[in-house]
Amino acid sequence: MKADIHPTYYQDAKIICACGKVHNIPATVKEMHVELCSNCHPYYTGTAKLADTAGRIDRFQARLAKAQEAQAARTKKAAKKEEARAAS
């Protein structure tokens, strides 16, 4: 290994979460502040909720309804055409 090119490795580095929980883990920085940890993350706490901030579900449902209406109109038009052929 080359000398003086590697960062300092701290065995007792503090990782401080916004919720107040402090984790002591080995890292290359002495102290780090994070927004989420395993103590407060919704996935780990079981409080995860579906966040539809961009309205993606509503847009999908509108697009699906429009596609179904178009399919129904095509089916109705094809049935009418077939009926006209049968009458001729």
C-alpha positions in Angstrom: 0.0 0.0 0.0 1.2 3.5 -0.7 1.8 5.7 2.3 -0.2 8.9 2.9 -2.9 8.4 0.2 -5.6 6.7 2.2 -8.1 8.7 4.4 -8.1 8.4 8.1 -10.3 5.5 9.3 -12.2 6.2 12.5 -13.4 3.1 14.4 -15.8 5.1 16.6 -17.4 7.5 14.1 -20.8 9.0 15.0 -23.7 8.9 12.6 -26.3 11.3 14.0 -29.9 11.1 12.6 -32.4 13.9 12.5 -34.6 11.9 14.9 -31.8 12.0 17.5 -30.5 8.5 17.3 -26.7 8.1 17.3 -25.0 5.2 15.6 -21.4 4.4 16.2 -19.8 2.7 13.2 -16.4 2.7 11.5 -16.1 5.3 8.8 -13.7 7.7 7.1 -15.4 10.8 8.7 -15.5 11.5 12.4 -19.1 12.7 12.5 -21.9 12.6 9.9 -25.5 13.9 10.1 -28.2 12.1 8.2 -32.0 12.6 7.7 -33.2 9.0 8.0 -31.9 6.0 9.9 -33.3 2.5 10.6 -34.9 4.0 13.8 -37.1 6.4 11.9 -37.3 5.3 8.2 -40.9 4.4 7.3 -39.9 1.1 5.6 -38.3 -0.2 8.8 -40.8 1.2 11.2 -43.8 -0.3 9.3 -45.5 3.1 8.8 -44.8 3.3 5.0 -47.6 4.9 3.1 -48.1 5.2 -0.7 -47.1 8.8 -1.5 -48.8 10.0 -4.7 -47.3 13.4 -4.7 -47.2 13.8 -8.5 -50.7 12.4 -9.1 -49.3 9.4 -11.0 -52.1 7.1 -9.9 -54.8 9.6 -11.0 -53.1 10.1 -14.4 -52.8 6.3 -14.9 -56.4 5.8 -14.0 -57.5 8.5 -16.4 -55.3 7.0 -19.2 -56.7 3.6 -18.5 -60.3 4.8 -18.6 -59.7 6.6 -21.9 -58.2 3.5 -23.4 -61.1 1.4 -22.3 -63.6 3.9 -23.8 -61.7 3.8 -27.1 -61.7 0.0 -27.1 -65.5 0.0 -26.4 -66.0 2.5 -29.2 -63.9 0.3 -31.6 -65.8 -2.8 -30.6 -69.2 -1.0 -31.1 -68.1 0.3 -34.5 -66.9 -3.1 -35.6 -70.2 -4.6 -34.5 -72.2 -2.0 -36.4 -70.0 -2.7 -39.5 -70.6 -6.4 -39.2 -74.3 -5.8 -38.8 -74.4 -3.7 -41.9 -72.6 -6.4 -43.9 -75.0 -9.0 -42.7 -78.0 -6.9 -43.7 -76.6 -6.4 -47.3 
